[in-house]
Structure formats: structure tokens, C-alpha cells
Amino acid sequence: TAHFDNHFAVALGGKTLHDAAFDAICKRQPKEIVLLLDMDSHGRGAVQTIARKIIEYVTVAVPTYSTKDPNELSYAEVVSLTRQIEKD
């Protein structure tokens, strides 16, 4: 788990939200969770699985972006994506 200003990030290291990561998220009582997974069939499946697990506890946002892998986003794209999420 990492902290960025008022935002926390939890790296899943895969497509499964393990109990330890779930507990870390719930402990911080976030207002919203933003899921950034690969934009392929496995990533979309993981988004559905994870969202079903946490949707009753917190709002879930799933933005779309121009690359397959969120690690490939440029800094400018991340800033733009963050602003869009905060606006919504």
C-alpha cells in the first residue's frame, strides 16, 4: 500500500484481490476505489470480480485509458485521468 497526498494505492500483483489487500483497503475507509487493470479480457474479468467483492463497501470507478496496461500511461495521461475521476 502506498500513500499519495490524499490517495492510497494498493498494488494487487495480479488479477485477484486477496484478503490482505481487501483488509488494507477497508481499514482506510475510502470514499472511492479506482480500478486500473489491463484493458484486455483478463483485466476486464478481474475488474468485474473485484468490483463485485467491494461494491457493497465503497464506490467503484473503472476509467478507460489509451493503453492496454496502466503502467504504460504517460504522466500527462495519469494527471488527466486523475482529474477526470475527481470531477466525476
C-alpha positions in Angstrom: 0.0 0.0 0.0 1.3 3.4 -0.9 0.1 6.9 0.0 0.0 9.8 -2.4 -1.3 13.1 -0.9 -5.0 12.1 -0.1 -4.9 9.0 -2.2 -3.8 5.5 -1.4 -2.7 2.8 -3.9 -2.8 -0.9 -3.5 -0.9 -3.0 -6.0 -2.6 -6.3 -6.5 0.4 -8.0 -8.2 -2.1 -9.9 -10.3 -5.8 -10.0 -11.0 -7.0 -11.2 -7.6 -8.0 -9.0 -4.6 -6.5 -11.1 -1.8 -7.9 -10.8 1.7 -4.9 -8.9 3.0 -5.3 -6.2 0.3 -9.1 -6.1 0.9 -8.4 -5.6 4.6 -5.9 -2.9 3.9 -8.5 -1.1 1.7 -11.3 -1.4 4.2 -9.1 -0.3 7.1 -8.7 3.1 5.4 -12.4 3.5 4.7 -12.0 5.1 1.3 -14.8 7.0 -0.4 -14.0 5.5 -3.8 -11.8 2.8 -5.3 -10.4 3.3 -8.8 -9.6 0.1 -10.5 -6.8 0.3 -13.1 -6.2 -3.1 -14.7 -5.1 -4.2 -18.1 -7.6 -3.4 -20.8 -7.7 -7.0 -22.1 -10.2 -9.8 -21.4 -8.3 -10.9 -18.3 -8.3 -7.4 -16.9 -11.9 -6.7 -17.6 -12.8 -10.1 -15.9 -10.7 -9.1 -12.9 -12.5 -5.7 -12.7 -15.8 -7.5 -12.6 -14.7 -9.9 -9.9 -13.1 -7.3 -7.7 -15.9 -4.8 -8.1 -18.4 -7.5 -7.0 -16.4 -8.1 -3.9 -16.1 -4.5 -2.8 -19.1 -2.6 -4.3 -21.2 -3.0 -1.1 -18.5 -1.3 0.9 -17.3 1.6 -1.4 -18.0 3.3 -4.7 -16.0 1.7 -7.6 -14.7 3.7 -10.6 -13.4 2.0 -13.7 -11.9 4.6 -16.0 -10.8 3.8 -19.6 -7.5 4.8 -21.0 -5.5 4.7 -24.2 -3.1 1.9 -23.3 -3.5 -1.8 -22.7 -1.5 -1.7 -19.4 -2.0 1.2 -17.0 1.8 1.1 -16.3 2.2 2.4 -19.9 0.3 5.6 -19.2 2.3 8.8 -19.6 2.5 11.3 -16.7 0.2 13.7 -18.6 -2.4 10.9 -19.1 -2.3 10.0 -15.4 -2.9 13.6 -14.4 -5.7 13.9 -16.9 -7.3 10.6 -15.7 -7.0 11.7 -12.1 -8.7 15.0 -12.7 -11.5 13.3 -14.6 -12.0 10.8 -11.8 -12.1 13.6 -9.2 -14.5 15.6 -11.2 -16.9 12.6 -11.5 
